[in-house]
Structures are given as structure tokens and as C-alpha cells.
């Protein structure tokens, strides 16, 4: 029976169906209540599905039972970080960081570097530098520690050392996970040439999805936190359902062609599939829910075909600031373009090309929101966001940082504080190190202003 359950679990996890996976894990734990590996696996799945309080309880039970495992501490750190308890999270991450195993230590240090409110003191910085020095050249563990070292050096305002560390880290990961620019370019081309007219399909009954998208590291989590503070809106997670539906359509005759020829029968079927899968993340029954996945900019044609009334908010950040934000961040899956400035620029160019196409197909239906304008004039821009979503103004949206909802992205620390302008222009600290990329980024900025209508 256990082997059968393990097989089912592996299949659900492979397909990213975490809620059924959780049900299988619960059965496995019922059969083996003292199996800490199952409990850790269940806690990890609970974190990934937003059940952070439950994850903390499971992990605390392991700790209270005397289990001395840095993996437990690492997962507990993730849960505590999501809950906004950063000091406690940091102590858990340090347990992992100080482990003898390079793989575990690298994740611990990287997790510390990813906490915006955590500061490396001189002793910890020295310890990290020594660990990097003796790590295996070219290994993923070394790469993660280098990203953490870049964060530590940036805190010390040593931008040259920070850039050297992040550059070496990116080279390590680029070698193992190359960016397929040709495939990305083909996708942009097919979407812009084959989807030529908006679908004229009926609205779908049920809650209204709000899609928050754009380039990663552009401020999408901030906008999500603002809207999630509204009494009529429910947050979910970085759902990947639109991407999975798109992959399924690609196998059935070509993604863009199927979207372009979408009929009502297929619309109803796919829309219901999306609502059914996302329903596991929606527990409050509110009339609106958020799907925040930056890469959904690729799927706006599909989104509008399935949900003509959907709200779409495209968050735009200064290309230089965004490029550096991407370059110094490690992404566990996807975003291979972020491992080089050339890849980032190519991805930005494809993003603008496609958004210009969606603008033409769906005029005045997509809200383009400048991160800089939001940071400089939050009251006005928050009202604009609420008006676009057809939501009444609520005070909680202006005090979003007081929300206690779990936040699972690297921006967790930032959205628990009032909006600040301190990150605007942060990319200028690295201009001298990316001189050959500056003209292309400047052109991207010029074009993006035209396409998105921002100042």
C-alpha cells in the first residue's frame, strides 16, 4: 500500500497538483505517524499552498520531538519568513548555513541573503566568504553562496564586490541552465502573428480573476498585497495554471492557433478547469481573486478568451533597476534569461513586443502600472488600481503593510513596510559594470514609455 501511495504522490508532485499530494501524504503519515521525512514533505507542500500555520505546527512538532535536522530548520525558516517573523526565520536559516554539507549551507546562506530585512554582520560575512573560498568551483552550491555574498556586499555598499559575486554566480547557473532565446523568440512571433483578433466569447459566471503580471522583480508582489487587503479580494499564490493550460493546447495543435480559434465549448471547458484548480487556493468565497504570476504576460490572449471580464494589471519598473534586480536574484526554475544581461535584455524586448500586441487587441482593458509612480504617489495610484478593478476604496488597501497574510515570495519583507522610494534608481550603482548593456536598456526604457503610456 505504501509503495502505491508513493507512486501516486510522485505523479501528483510531478504535475504540480499539491493538494492531492497533501492528501496522499496525510494517508502515509497516518500509516507511519513517526516518519519525520513524511512530515517534512507535508510541511513543505503546506508552505507551497499557503497553509503556513499548519506547516509551522508540523515542523515545531519535529523539533519538539528532538529531531536534529537542518532541513527541518530550513523549512521552518521559510514558514516563519512567510509569516513576517524574520528574526526567528534568520535563526533557523543560520542553523542550515552553518551545516557541514555545502548543499545545505548554500541554501541557508542564500535564504538569509533573500531576506530584505536581514543584515550580515562582519562575522557572518567573513564566515560566508570563507565558505565560498573553499566550496567546489562551478558547483550550484557555490553559486547560491555567491548570490548571498553579493547581497551581503551590497548591504556594505561595496557594489564592485557585489557585482563580481553575482556575475560568477550567474555564470555557474548559465552553464547548466542555458536560456533558449530561439524558443522564446518563436513563441513571441507565433502569438503576435496568429492571434489577430480578440475573442468574442461570453463572460464566465463565477468570481472575477485579477491577473497581476509583468517582468519578475517589478513590484507585482506589492500590488498583490495592496489588493489582497481589500475585503472583496482573495489572494492565492503564484499560480501556474494558465501556463499549464497553454502547454496542453500546444500539444493539441499549437497554442496560438488554438487560442485564435477558441470556440465557446472549449472556452467553457478550459475556464472551468482553471476555476476548479484555483478553487483549492480560494477559501473565502470572495467575488474577486488574485492570480499573480509575472509570466502570465505571455497568456493574455488566453486569459481574455477564457475570461473576457478578467482584470489585468501589468506592473512596469525602470528597465535598469529591473535588470539588476533580476541579475542578482536566483530563480529556482524558469527565468534562465536572468543569468546574463544579454538574456535579460532579450526577454525585455520580447515582453514589450508582445504587450504592444495585446494593447492593440484589447485597448483600455489592461492597466499599466508604473512601480515608480506607485512608490512616489501611492494614494493616487492605489485609488487608480481600485477604480480599474471596479472596487470601492477601502482604507486597508493603503495600510497593506499591516496585513498578516503569509507572503511566500522574496519580496515578503518589503511588503510588510510602507511603500518607499529608496529602491528607485538602485540600478545606477552598477552602471559602470554593465556599460555595454546601457544603450539597449535606455532604448527599452524609451520604447516602454511609449507602449505603456508612463512617464
Secondary structure, DSSP 8 states (H G I E B T S, - for coil): -HHHHHHHHHHHHHTT-HHHHHHHHHHHHHH-TT-HHHHHHHHHHHHHTT-HHHHHHHHHHHHHTT---HHHHHHHHHHHHHTT-HHHHHHHHHHHHTSSSHHHHHHHHHHHHT-TT----HHHHHHHHHHHHTS-TT-HHHHHHHHHHHHHHHHTT-HHHHHHHHHHHHHHHHHHS---HHHHHHHHHHHHHH--S-------SS-EEEEEEESTTSSHHHHHHHHHTSTTEE------HHHHHHHHHHHTT-HHHHHHT--HHHHHHHHHHHHHHHHTT--S--SEEEEE-GGGGGGHHHHHHH-TT-EEEEEE--HHHHHHHHHT---SSS-GGGGSHHHHHHHHHHHHHHHHHHHHHSTTTEEEEEHHHHHHSHHHHHHHHHHHTT----GGGGGGGG------SGGGTGGGS---STTTTGGGGGGGG-HHHHHHHHHHHHHHHHHHT--
